[in-house]
Amino acid sequence: MNNSTSALADPVTDDSLTQPFEGASPYDTYVHASVLNSLQHPLTESSDEMGFLVTTQVMELWFTLIVHEWRTARTAFVKDEPHAATDALVRSRRALTALNGAWAPIAALTPAQFNGFRAAFGRASGFQSAMYRHLEFLLGDKSAGLLRAHRGDPAVHEALAETYREPCLYDEVLAHLHRQGLPVPRHVRERDVTTPYTSDPGVVEMWRQVYAGPQHLPHLALGELLTDIAELVARWRFEHVLVVRRAMGSKPGSAGSAGLAWLEQRAARPVFPELWEVRGDV
């Protein structure tokens, strides 16, 4: 027993962990943790504001990763590399799960707690997030008006305009499936990609053929993976509605939007709509 007690009191030390760093640690040089940890600047004395700031910033990082993975998947579909595309989509599914979990620190704010710091962010609003706008444009939810709102920041606007002008992820999925021999209508393949993607009966029929066929083929697995992603996006949007409803009810949004009503309208827009419609046709 004495030996065990001694071992606990005087643990073995790895000398490599105690050597002084020459400047910043290699960890900080790679991760930039000191930069990340310096970005929280609460403007009030509210004990809840720090949680709101960190939650919002963490979500921005998850947006960045999800956008990266969807761009990777889109490029792989263009090259007809379905395995690489699927790998990226699977990684994005894990990131979306983590994004949804990020609501937890602020999910139960009461109106009084939210009002304790709400005035501090003035006209700032989550819908102004450029990275979230990249995410929605990649989903096919294009909006010239929401792009125009970023004109005051040329670098941000041009980057977002590029995503706006490019085919969305689903456009490239459908183009890939057409090259694989599936009957994606020509007017869908040649549509104006700067307009919002809307459901097409021909694409519903294409997915119906996939879902009515053998249940272990790659095209059906892809449809289910896309459905997983669509569901996680819908859950994130609905969770956003619940957080806002709980914290501020139906008050107008901080940037002059309709607040809860605007979020509910956005949450009702389906992602990859034909994949939901086909389930009643099989």
N, C-alpha and C positions, 0 to 999 in steps of 0.2 A: 504493500500500500504506500509505503514511503517513496518507493521508486516512482509510482504513478503520480503522486503528488508533486514530486520534484520535476517530473517531465512536464506537467501542466504549468508549473510556475516558471520554468525556464525552457521554453520551446526552442527547438532547433531553428536557427536563423539561416536563411539562404543569403550569403554575403552579396550575391548579385543584386538583391532587392534593396540593399542599403547603400549602394555606391552612389555618391552625389551625381546628379545629372549636370551636364554641361549646357546650361540654359534650360529651356522648357523640357519637360519629360518627353520621351518618344511618343508616349500615349497622347499627350496634349498636342504635340506637333501633328499627329495623324488625325485625331478626332476633333481637335479644336474645342475641347470641352471648356476651356477658360473663356473662349468667345461666346459659346452658347450660354454659359452661366452668367455672363455679364449683360444679357439682353433683357432682363426683367426689371422694369422700372415702374413700379406702382405709383400712381398719382394721388392716391387717397390713403387714409388710415384704415380703410376697411381690411379686415383679416381675410376676406374672401377674394380680394382682387388678385393676389398672387396666384391663387389656383386658377383663376380665369385666364390670366396671362400665360401661364405655363401650359395649360390645356390647349389654348389657341395656337401657341407656338409649336407644340408637339404635333398637332393636327397638320400644320403647314409642312412639317417634315414628312409626315406620312403621305400627304398629297404629292410631294416631290418624288417620293419613291414609287408611288402608284403610277404617276405620269411617266416616269422612266420605264417602268415595266411594260406599260401599254404601248409606248413607242417602240420598245424592243420587240414586242409581239407583233405590232403592225408591220415593222420592217421584215420580220421573219415570214409573215403571210405573203408579203409582196414577192419574196424570194421563193415562195412555195416550200418553206421549211417548217412543216407543222409541228415537229417535235420541239424545235427551239421556241416556236410561238407558244406552244402549250406550257413549256417550262416557265416562260415569263408570266403567263396568265395564272399559273398555280402560285407563283411567288406573289403576284398582285393580290390573289385571294387571301393569302396569309396577312399581307399588309392591310387589306381592307378589314379583316377581322380585328387586327390591332387598332386600326383607326376607330372602329365602332366602340371598342373598349375605352378609348381615350375620353369619352364623355363622362366617365364615372366621377371625377373630382368636382364637377359642377352640375351634375344631373339633378341634384336635390336643392338647388338654391331657392330660397323663399323670395317673394317679392321684396321684402325689406332688405334682405341680404344683397340682392341684385341692385336695388336702388342705392345701396351704400357706396357703389363705385360706378354706376352706369353713366353718370354725367361726365366722368373723367374721360371717356373715349369719344365724347362729342358726336360727330357725324360718322365716325368709323363704324363699319358693319362687315360682317363676315362675307356678304355677297360681293364685296369689293376685292376679295382675294384673287390675285391674278393666277396663282397656281391652281386654285380650285376651278377657275374658269378654263384653264388648260384641260383639266380633268373632264369637265362637262363637254367641252368641244370635242375631245377624243371619244366621248360617248355618243357623239352625233347631235348634241343639244347646242347647236350653233345659234348665235345671236349677234347681229351687227350692232345693235344698241349697246349691249354689254361690252363688246369690243371697243366701241367708240368712247366709252366712259374712261378708258385708260390712255387717251391721247395725250394727256398732260405729262406722261412719263414715256418719252420716245423709245427707250430700250425695251421696257416692259410691253409697250403697245406693239412694237414690231415683232417681238417674239410671239406674242399672243396672236397677232395677225397671221403669222405663218401657220400656226396650228389651225386657225380659222379657215385658211385657204386650202389646207390639205384634206385628203379623205380621212374620215374618222376610222377608228379601229374596226367598227362593224362593216364599213364599206369594204375594207381590205379582206375581212373574213369572207364576205359574200363573193368578192372577186376571186379569191382563192378557191372557194367551193365551186364556182362556175368552171374554173380551169380544171377542177377535179371531176367534171362531168355532171354536176348537179344543175338543175334548170333554174338558174337565177335570171329573172327577166332582164332584157337589155335596157329598158328604161330605168331600172334600178341601178344597173352598172354604170350608166351614163348620166346619172342625175347630177344636179348642181350641188356639189358637196359643201357649199357655203350656206345651204338652207338646212333647217332641222330635219333629221331623219324621222320619217313617219312610216307607219306600218303599211305594207304592200301585200295584197292578196296572193300575188305570185310567189312571194317569199314565204308566206304562210304555207302555201302548197308545197314548196320545196322542203320546208322543215317537216311537213306532214309525211312526206315520202320517207324522210330519214327516220322519223319516230315510229312509223308503222312497219319499218323493216326490221332486220335482225338487231337485237338489243345490245350487241357487244362490238359494234363497228366504231371506228375512230370518229366518224362524223357525228354520231349520236353522243359520244363522249365529249366532243367539242361543244355541242349544243348544251349539254348539262353543265360544263365548266362555265360557259358564258352565262347560263342561268344562275349559277352560284354567284357570279360577280354582280349580275343585275340585282339579285336579291340582297346582297350585302350593301350595294349602293342605296337601294330602297330603304333598308333598315337604318342606314346612317341618316338619310334625309328625314325619316319618320322620327328617329331619336332626336334630331334637331328640333323638329316640331314640338315634341314633348318637353324638351328642356326649356324652350321659349315659352310654351304655354304655362309651364309651372312657375317660371321666374317672372313673367310680365303679362301673362294673359293676352288679351287682344289689343294692347296698346300699339300705336304706330311704331315702326322700326326706327332705330337711331339715325339712319340715313334718309329718312323720309318715306321709306317704303311702307307698304300696308302691314308689315310685321308678320304676325302669325298667318294671316290670310295669304300673303305672298308665299310663305314657306309651304303652306298646305297645297297651294296650287303647283309649286315646283315638285313637291313630293309625289303628287299624283301622276307625274309624267313617267311612263314606263321606259325602262332601259331594254334595248333589244326586244321590241314589242311582239314580234311574231313568235318568239320563243314562249311567250305566255299564252298567246291566242291559240297556238297549235294544240295545246293540251286538251282543249275541248273538242278537237277534231279527230283525235286518234282513236 
